[in-house]
Amino acid sequence: MKILVLGGGIGGMAAALKLKALGHQVDLVEQAKDWKAVGTGLTLSVLTLRALWDLGIGKEITEQGYVHDGVDIYDQHGEFIRTVLSKRVISSETPSEGAILRPVLHQIMSEKVIEADINVRLGDTIDTIKSDLKTGSDVQFISGIKDHYDLVIGADGVFSKLRDLLMPEQAKPEYTGQACWRIQFERPAEITRGRMFQSERMKVGFNPCSPTHMYMYMMECVPKDQVWREEAELPQIAKTLLSDFDDVLHDYIAQIDVNTPIIYRPLDRVMVDGAWHRGSTLLIGDAVHATTPHLGSGAGLAVEDAIVLAHFIEQYSDDLETVFNEFMQKRLQRARYVVETSGEIGRMEIAGESMIARSILLAKGFEKVTNAYM
Ligand SMILES: Cc1cc2nc3c(=O)[nH]c(=O)nc-3n(C[C@H](O)[C@H](O)[C@H](O)COP(=O)(O)OP(=O)(O)OC[C@H]3O[C@@H](n4cnc5c(N)ncnc54)[C@H](O)[C@@H]3O)c2cc1C
């Protein structure tokens, strides 16, 4: 088949790699002129780590990221609450989870895309599309290029243009009431797995994400009308927010100054709770199930989508009706579980519900996503 993958993020690159490996002709079109990932660390939950492993990049993740077992949860003064351990699902020798710097993951995946000789076009996007299940899709790009594809995959993220074009009736992304902060630090030798500190309305944690570094994440509850912040204000706001955790984080708070690179992202969510396909076009990843990062599984879900799609294309070839139906059977419920459970943990944090109840739901969530996805 001749296949268009729109969006060169984690889900789009995974889909392009899997479909090219089956012998299909794949065009990957990415709107950014400068193809790169912004951000610091990406948590690799048991779900995300396994999906990347199944994609065939486990060795690179182990060498350039950091894999470990479990996260220790404390209160804001350092009182131990519990350890949340995920089952080892890749092999008995391979730790269950980890983290990696986003630019490093992008580098690993984009090199594979180039090596696979996938036709990548940057700085372009779709303008219009006419998509039919039997006859394929006519696509007009903003560059003026017109093309015809047997299958179009929309992996264009939470603010998906393809979703707007093909599913205008679907709900738009919604701000969840929380924003996520990330700051990178050198990793002291004694931090070899996740650590999380919770107060009534905030949580802060560390994830080792490379042989030498770790990143701090912080989840803040912010009303919608206060969510916009100037970049220059971020270090001082971060220090103020972290001051509740001064007993345990004093040395890190002291390191933050005006020159510290800080990633601050309000969290949006979207769940297309029905078919993710129209005509011969299928949407995957954040375009149809953008989750908050409470279970560290959004990227993994996007990669799982790509793997499951390739599996059914291998099985049913260009019988797209069967491919899409089988795909939805496997994917909808699992994605909904992650989006809803992550959303519920966020809601509990905003409401200031008990730390014990929150960590029990987190443990339950991690246990459930351990289940096989194929
Ligand atoms: C603050 C934050 C922290 C997160 N932390 C984690 C975590 O720790 N672990 C985890 O597993 N997940 C995490 N996630 C979720 C994870 O980042 C996403 O689920 C994942 O990136 C989804 O991949 P995707 O390919 O579907 O979309 P994206 O990664 O958003 O990629 C979309 C791509 O499409 C391109 N694009 C957009 N529009 C167009 C267009 N019209 N035409 C062409 N190209 C287009 C974009 O430039 C981008 O390259 C987090 C998300 C946020 C916001």
The ligand as an SDF file (V2000), in Angstrom:
LIG
                    3D

 53 58  0  0  0  0  0  0  0  0999 V2000
    3.8740   17.6940   29.9690 C   0  0  0  0  0  0  0  0  0  0  0  0
    3.7290   16.3240   29.4140 C   0  0  0  0  0  0  0  0  0  0  0  0
    4.4390   15.2840   29.9780 C   0  0  0  0  0  0  0  0  0  0  0  0
    4.2950   13.9960   29.4770 C   0  0  0  0  0  0  0  0  0  0  0  0
    4.9940   12.9950   30.0480 N   0  0  0  0  0  0  0  0  0  0  0  0
    4.8820   11.7440   29.5690 C   0  0  0  0  0  0  0  0  0  0  0  0
    5.6400   10.6970   30.1450 C   0  0  0  0  0  0  0  0  0  0  0  0
    6.3790   10.9280   31.1030 O   0  0  0  0  0  0  0  0  0  0  0  0
    5.5320    9.4420   29.6150 N   0  0  0  0  0  0  0  0  0  0  0  0
    4.7040    9.1710   28.5420 C   0  0  0  0  0  0  0  0  0  0  0  0
    4.6450    8.0110   28.0900 O   0  0  0  0  0  0  0  0  0  0  0  0
    3.9780   10.1450   27.9800 N   0  0  0  0  0  0  0  0  0  0  0  0
    4.0510   11.4290   28.4620 C   0  0  0  0  0  0  0  0  0  0  0  0
    3.3460   12.4330   27.8890 N   0  0  0  0  0  0  0  0  0  0  0  0
    2.5030   12.1120   26.7400 C   0  0  0  0  0  0  0  0  0  0  0  0
    3.3140   11.9410   25.4640 C   0  0  0  0  0  0  0  0  0  0  0  0
    4.1800   13.0450   25.2710 O   0  0  0  0  0  0  0  0  0  0  0  0
    2.3730   11.8180   24.2920 C   0  0  0  0  0  0  0  0  0  0  0  0
    1.3600   10.8810   24.6010 O   0  0  0  0  0  0  0  0  0  0  0  0
    3.1040   11.3700   23.0350 C   0  0  0  0  0  0  0  0  0  0  0  0
    4.0730   12.3230   22.6830 O   0  0  0  0  0  0  0  0  0  0  0  0
    2.0970   11.1710   21.9160 C   0  0  0  0  0  0  0  0  0  0  0  0
    2.7470   10.9510   20.7080 O   0  0  0  0  0  0  0  0  0  0  0  0
    2.0810   11.4020   19.3510 P   0  0  0  0  0  0  0  0  0  0  0  0
    3.0510   10.9710   18.3030 O   0  0  0  0  0  0  0  0  0  0  0  0
    0.6890   10.9160   19.2800 O   0  0  0  0  0  0  0  0  0  0  0  0
    1.9920   12.9810   19.4150 O   0  0  0  0  0  0  0  0  0  0  0  0
    3.1590   14.0450   19.5070 P   0  0  0  0  0  0  0  0  0  0  0  0
    4.3210   13.4960   20.2360 O   0  0  0  0  0  0  0  0  0  0  0  0
    2.5270   15.3020   19.9750 O   0  0  0  0  0  0  0  0  0  0  0  0
    3.6180   14.2310   17.9920 O   0  0  0  0  0  0  0  0  0  0  0  0
    2.8320   14.8750   17.0470 C   0  0  0  0  0  0  0  0  0  0  0  0
    3.7320   15.2840   15.9050 C   0  0  0  0  0  0  0  0  0  0  0  0
    2.9220   15.7690   14.8510 O   0  0  0  0  0  0  0  0  0  0  0  0
    3.4000   17.0280   14.4170 C   0  0  0  0  0  0  0  0  0  0  0  0
    2.2290   17.7460   13.9250 N   0  0  0  0  0  0  0  0  0  0  0  0
    1.2940   18.4170   14.6390 C   0  0  0  0  0  0  0  0  0  0  0  0
    0.3530   18.9030   13.8260 N   0  0  0  0  0  0  0  0  0  0  0  0
    0.7040   18.5400   12.5830 C   0  0  0  0  0  0  0  0  0  0  0  0
    0.1080   18.7490   11.3140 C   0  0  0  0  0  0  0  0  0  0  0  0
   -1.0320   19.4080   11.1770 N   0  0  0  0  0  0  0  0  0  0  0  0
    0.7360   18.2310   10.2230 N   0  0  0  0  0  0  0  0  0  0  0  0
    1.9020   17.5480   10.3270 C   0  0  0  0  0  0  0  0  0  0  0  0
    2.4910   17.3220   11.5220 N   0  0  0  0  0  0  0  0  0  0  0  0
    1.8940   17.7970   12.6260 C   0  0  0  0  0  0  0  0  0  0  0  0
    4.0480   17.6490   15.6240 C   0  0  0  0  0  0  0  0  0  0  0  0
    4.9880   18.6410   15.2630 O   0  0  0  0  0  0  0  0  0  0  0  0
    4.6980   16.4120   16.2530 C   0  0  0  0  0  0  0  0  0  0  0  0
    5.9480   16.1390   15.6790 O   0  0  0  0  0  0  0  0  0  0  0  0
    3.4340   13.7340   28.3760 C   0  0  0  0  0  0  0  0  0  0  0  0
    2.7280   14.7720   27.7890 C   0  0  0  0  0  0  0  0  0  0  0  0
    2.8650   16.0800   28.3080 C   0  0  0  0  0  0  0  0  0  0  0  0
    2.0800   17.1890   27.6710 C   0  0  0  0  0  0  0  0  0  0  0  0
  1  2  1  0
  2  3  1  0
  2 52  2  0
  3  4  2  0
  4  5  1  0
  4 50  1  0
  5  6  2  0
  6  7  1  0
  6 13  1  0
  7  8  2  0
  7  9  1  0
  9 10  1  0
 10 11  2  0
 10 12  1  0
 12 13  2  0
 13 14  1  0
 14 15  1  0
 14 50  1  0
 15 16  1  0
 16 17  1  0
 16 18  1  0
 18 19  1  0
 18 20  1  0
 20 21  1  0
 20 22  1  0
 22 23  1  0
 23 24  1  0
 24 25  2  0
 24 26  1  0
 24 27  1  0
 27 28  1  0
 28 29  2  0
 28 30  1  0
 28 31  1  0
 31 32  1  0
 32 33  1  0
 33 34  1  0
 33 48  1  0
 34 35  1  0
 35 36  1  0
 35 46  1  0
 36 37  1  0
 36 45  1  0
 37 38  2  0
 38 39  1  0
 39 40  1  0
 39 45  2  0
 40 41  1  0
 40 42  2  0
 42 43  1  0
 43 44  2  0
 44 45  1  0
 46 47  1  0
 46 48  1  0
 48 49  1  0
 50 51  2  0
 51 52  1  0
 52 53  1  0
M  END
$$$$
